[in-house]
Amino acid sequence: MTPLELHLLMEAQVERNHDEMQREAVIAIMHEKAHREKRPKADDLYRRPDPDADRKLEEKAEQVKHAEEWLAQFEFE
């Protein structure tokens, strides 16, 4: 293994360690929030990302582009 390969592997391991610690911190926060709530619900602790969020974002970008084109026809002084 070359020194560069070793260095890249070490950097990757450090990143994995940081990811794991961040995951652990999120779990600790979720546990504490669940402990403090009177009647916790799963949605209070974690909401699954919307799979259609990218599509919705693209639609909104298209709407903004259309609005900009429409406004471009007017001349403001």
Buried (B, 14 or more C-beta within 10 A) or exposed (E): EEEEEEEEEEEEEEEEEEEEEEEEEEEEEBEEEEEEEEEEEEEEBEEEEEEEEEEEEEEEEEEEEEEEEEEEEEEEE
